[in-house]
Amino acid sequence: MKNITLLSILFCCLVATSCKDDFLDTTDPTRVGSDLFYKDQKQFEQALNGVYGQLQGITNTAYIFQEFNTDNTTLDFNPLDRGGAAGWEAFEFSTVNSGNGEISNMWNIYYAALYNVNFALEKLEPSTIDPTAKATIGGQLKFIRAYYYFHLVQYFGDVVLVTSTLDTPDEAFALVRSPEADVYTQIIADLTDAVASLPAKYDAANAGRVTKGAALTLLGKVYLTKKQYSEAITTLRQVLPLGYALNPSYADNFNPGKKNGIESIFEVQYQGGNDLGEWSNFMYVFAPRLSQASITGYASINPSGRNIPTNDIIASYEPGDLRKDVSLKEGYTNAKGEFIKIPYINKYNYAHTIAGRTDTNWPVFRYADVLLMLAEAINEQGGPDSEAYGHLNAVRDRAGLDPLSGLDQAAFRTAVLHERRIELAFENSRWFDLKRTKTPAELAQFLNTYAAKEKATPTVERGGVAFNALDYVYEPHEYLFPIPAPQILINNKLTQNPGY
């Protein structure tokens, strides 16, 4: 895909050069000032590519906040190294507090990315570049801004809503959290603009850029989240005639050799096998700690053992489901020929030529997701009908499973949520699906039930280390993450979420 996978170093340099009062009133010859940039279409495209590049950093750790803290995955516990206990492990064991470093880093990376989006949009507005190109670039930027705020509002509830850059540091200290309703209003406005300005397709050289279909899919998910089912149905139905289809093989969605295929609506682009710095490494993060070369093929890098499939999700697969062997393996054979019964995510496990540098993209939206959301919205509006069954059963048919029929609204709701869990397993959908379909009290009860099973029979042995009394104790307030403590120290106008 033309230039998207290559982070624009130039862009990263120029976005930090907009201070109005220079310290020594001199020009750094290594930087390109923003007043000298954004002069033509090519430069706007370079800036846009820089914005796309920041999606990688956000995606690399998204599993912690969207998958790891659910019943889908756990960790390969290391009793000799407790360095992650106060950070990423806290999401698995429900011990997150406002001082958590992962929360703070996540907040910072989102708002840094949003600054670059807002800066590019501000420069784009008065530009005189080709109107069609201007609309398309603006639509992509607005989609990405909406995508980020959709994550933030679900993580934190009320968040700081900023749609323009600040002229002075003092302005930052006046920022307060905007109500969820206002954040969603901005998300919907951005996506509505994106739908109107983006093409349904690009040429092959630009495959992977945000399309009208991606904007409609995210807008439909927003309406579904807000329980505006009529709007969700109308929006998601507009995706159906855009040329997407289910891949005949489920595995084709994750094969690096078949990127941006017919089922792909939007995926974060990575490029491995080189020194360009755009590679992915999900399989190294997810493989069991001591698997060494048994899974990745390279012994020089020890895997992290994070995001291990739980016993609970393994047991949730129906007999004969073709997706199971693609998505996960229940263990691996080590160098001694011994089978080690520690599960691992398999759907991002493909051969690669350089240790630690895989070529696997990350799926954000697939056509299967649209079909299942549409089935869910139709059912919520008035119970399942032939259209809802058709969408649900199309996904099941590809998985080699029998069609469903004769369900009432509640049973169909359960069936769709189950199907989403299996179809979108380990694609960072589970947390938002659980939040959308359960109240805070229901979610806490659901996760405590799961936790009791996991504590009784851990997916991975803990080397004799007992669970802490606070581990796996979920409370309704954990429906939202805490606002990072450093942000409240910096700006005392920010309020903390209840319970933290």
Residue pairs with C-beta under 8 A, 6 or more apart in sequence:
1 205
1 206
1 207
1 208
1 209
1 260
1 269
2 205
2 206
3 45
3 46
3 49
4 49
4 52
4 53
4 206
4 208
4 209
4 269
5 53
5 269
5 270
5 271
5 276
5 278
6 49
6 53
6 271
6 276
6 278
7 49
7 50
7 53
7 54
7 56
7 277
7 278
8 46
8 47
8 49
8 50
8 53
10 32
10 37
10 46
10 50
11 46
11 47
11 49
11 50
11 51
11 53
11 116
12 50
13 30
13 31
13 32
14 31
14 32
14 33
14 34
14 37
14 47
15 34
15 50
15 115
15 116
15 119
16 31
17 28
17 31
17 32
17 33
17 34
18 34
18 119
18 165
20 167
20 168
27 33
34 119
34 123
37 43
37 47
37 123
38 44
38 47
38 120
38 123
38 124
38 127
40 129
41 129
41 130
41 133
44 120
44 123
44 124
44 127
44 129
44 133
44 134
44 137
45 137
47 116
47 120
47 123
48 120
48 137
48 140
48 141
50 116
51 113
51 116
51 117
51 120
51 140
51 141
51 144
52 144
52 209
52 269
53 278
54 109
54 112
54 113
54 116
55 113
55 144
55 268
56 268
56 270
56 278
56 280
57 109
57 113
58 109
58 110
58 113
58 148
59 268
59 362
60 280
61 102
61 105
61 106
62 151
62 428
63 73
63 285
63 286
63 306
63 307
63 426
63 428
64 88
64 91
64 102
64 106
64 306
65 91
65 102
65 106
65 155
65 431
65 481
66 428
66 429
66 430
66 431
66 432
67 73
67 307
67 426
67 428
67 429
67 430
67 431
68 75
68 88
68 91
68 92
68 306
68 307
69 91
69 92
69 94
69 431
70 430
70 431
70 434
70 447
71 310
71 312
71 313
71 430
71 446
71 447
71 450
72 309
72 310
72 312
72 313
72 421
72 425
72 426
72 430
73 92
73 306
73 307
73 308
73 309
73 310
73 313
73 345
73 426
74 92
74 308
74 310
74 454
74 458
74 459
74 460
75 89
75 92
75 305
75 306
75 307
75 308
75 460
76 288
76 289
76 305
76 306
76 308
76 342
76 460
77 305
77 458
77 460
77 461
77 462
77 463
77 465
78 289
78 305
78 463
79 462
79 463
79 464
79 465
80 463
86 99
86 100
86 101
87 100
87 101
87 102
88 102
88 306
89 95
90 96
90 97
90 100
90 102
91 102
93 467
93 468
93 470
93 471
93 472
94 447
94 451
94 470
94 471
94 472
94 473
94 474
94 478
95 468
95 470
95 471
96 103
96 478
96 481
96 482
97 482
97 500
98 482
98 483
98 484
98 485
98 488
98 496
98 500
99 485
100 482
100 484
103 481
103 482
103 484
104 484
104 485
104 486
104 487
106 155
107 483
107 484
107 487
110 148
110 151
110 152
111 160
111 162
113 144
113 148
114 145
114 148
114 149
114 162
115 162
115 165
117 141
117 144
117 145
117 148
118 145
118 162
118 163
118 164
118 165
119 165
120 137
120 141
121 138
121 141
121 142
121 145
122 164
122 165
124 134
124 137
124 138
124 141
127 134
135 197
136 197
136 198
136 199
138 193
138 197
139 193
139 194
139 195
139 196
139 197
139 198
139 210
139 215
140 194
140 198
140 209
140 210
142 190
142 191
142 193
142 194
143 190
143 191
143 194
143 198
143 210
143 214
143 215
143 218
144 210
145 163
145 190
146 186
146 187
146 190
146 191
146 194
146 218
146 222
147 218
149 159
149 161
149 183
149 186
149 187
149 190
150 187
150 218
150 221
150 222
152 159
152 183
153 159
153 180
153 183
153 184
153 187
154 225
154 432
154 435
155 480
155 481
156 177
156 480
156 481
156 483
156 497
157 180
157 480
157 497
158 177
158 178
158 179
158 180
158 183
159 177
159 178
159 183
160 175
160 176
160 177
160 178
160 494
161 178
161 182
161 183
161 186
162 175
163 186
166 172
172 491
173 490
173 491
173 493
174 493
175 491
175 493
175 494
176 493
176 494
176 495
177 483
177 494
177 495
184 222
184 226
187 222
188 219
188 222
191 215
191 218
191 219
191 222
192 219
194 210
194 212
194 215
195 212
195 215
195 216
195 219
198 210
198 211
198 212
198 214
198 215
199 211
199 212
200 211
200 212
200 213
200 242
200 243
201 211
201 243
202 209
202 211
207 259
207 260
208 259
208 260
208 267
208 269
208 361
210 266
211 242
211 265
211 266
212 242
213 239
213 242
213 244
213 265
213 266
214 265
214 266
214 364
214 365
216 235
216 236
216 238
216 239
216 242
217 236
217 239
217 265
217 266
217 365
217 369
217 370
218 365
219 235
220 232
220 235
220 236
220 239
220 370
220 373
220 374
220 377
221 232
221 373
223 229
223 231
223 232
223 235
223 377
224 232
224 373
224 376
224 377
224 436
225 432
225 436
227 380
229 377
229 378
229 380
229 381
230 381
232 373
232 374
232 377
233 374
233 377
233 378
233 381
236 370
236 373
236 374
236 377
237 374
239 265
239 367
239 370
240 370
243 262
244 262
244 263
244 265
244 367
244 370
245 262
245 263
245 367
246 263
246 367
246 368
246 371
246 394
246 395
246 398
247 253
247 258
247 261
247 262
247 263
247 398
248 398
250 322
250 323
250 326
250 398
250 399
251 326
251 347
252 258
252 261
252 263
253 261
253 263
253 264
253 363
253 366
254 326
254 347
254 348
254 350
254 360
254 363
255 350
256 272
256 350
256 358
256 359
256 360
256 361
259 267
259 269
259 361
260 267
260 361
262 367
263 366
263 367
263 368
264 363
264 365
264 366
264 367
265 364
265 365
265 366
265 367
265 369
265 370
266 364
266 365
267 361
267 362
267 363
267 364
267 365
268 361
268 362
268 364
269 278
269 361
270 278
270 279
270 280
270 358
270 359
270 360
270 361
270 362
271 278
271 279
271 359
272 278
272 279
272 280
272 352
272 353
272 354
272 357
272 358
272 359
272 360
273 279
273 352
273 353
273 354
273 357
273 359
274 354
274 357
279 354
279 356
279 357
279 358
279 359
280 348
280 358
280 359
280 360
280 361
280 362
281 356
281 357
281 358
282 345
282 348
282 358
282 360
282 362
283 295
283 296
283 303
283 345
283 348
283 349
283 350
283 358
283 360
284 296
284 301
284 303
284 304
284 356
284 358
285 303
285 304
285 306
285 307
286 303
286 304
286 306
286 307
286 308
286 344
286 345
286 348
286 426
287 295
287 296
287 303
287 304
287 305
287 344
287 349
288 295
288 303
288 305
288 308
288 332
288 340
288 342
288 344
288 460
289 302
289 303
289 304
289 305
290 302
290 334
290 340
291 303
291 332
291 334
291 340
291 342
291 344
292 299
292 302
292 303
292 334
292 335
293 299
293 335
294 332
294 333
294 334
294 335
295 303
295 332
295 344
295 349
296 303
296 349
296 355
297 351
297 352
298 355
298 356
300 355
300 356
301 355
301 356
305 460
307 345
307 426
308 342
308 343
308 344
308 345
308 459
308 460
309 327
309 328
309 343
309 344
309 345
309 425
309 426
309 459
310 343
310 450
310 454
310 459
311 453
311 454
311 457
311 459
312 450
312 453
312 454
313 328
313 421
313 422
313 425
314 328
314 330
314 343
316 418
316 421
316 422
317 323
317 324
317 422
318 401
320 400
320 401
321 399
321 400
321 401
321 422
322 398
322 399
322 400
323 399
323 422
323 423
323 425
325 346
326 346
326 347
327 345
327 346
327 347
327 422
327 425
327 426
328 343
328 344
328 345
328 346
328 347
328 425
328 426
329 343
329 344
329 346
330 341
330 343
331 339
331 340
331 341
331 342
331 343
332 339
332 340
332 342
332 344
333 339
333 340
334 340
342 459
342 460
343 459
345 426
347 425
347 426
348 358
348 360
350 358
350 359
350 360
352 358
352 359
362 427
363 427
366 424
366 427
368 395
368 398
368 423
368 424
369 420
369 423
369 424
369 429
371 391
371 392
371 394
371 395
372 391
372 392
372 395
372 416
372 419
372 420
372 423
372 424
374 387
374 388
374 391
375 384
375 387
375 388
375 389
375 391
375 392
375 412
375 416
376 413
376 416
376 417
376 420
378 384
378 385
378 387
378 388
378 391
379 388
379 409
379 412
379 413
379 416
380 409
380 413
383 408
383 409
383 412
384 407
384 409
384 412
388 412
389 403
389 404
389 405
392 404
392 412
392 415
392 416
392 419
393 403
393 404
395 419
395 423
396 402
396 403
396 404
396 419
397 403
399 422
399 423
404 412
404 415
407 415
413 437
417 433
417 437
420 429
420 433
421 430
421 433
424 430
424 433
434 443
434 446
435 443
435 479
438 446
439 476
440 476
440 477
440 479
441 476
443 474
443 476
443 479
444 474
444 475
444 476
444 478
444 479
447 474
448 472
448 473
448 474
451 472
451 473
451 474
452 472
454 472
455 467
455 471
455 472
475 499
476 499
477 497
477 498
477 499
477 500
478 499
480 497
481 497
482 496
482 497
482 500
483 494
483 495
483 496
483 497
483 500
487 494
488 494
488 495
488 496
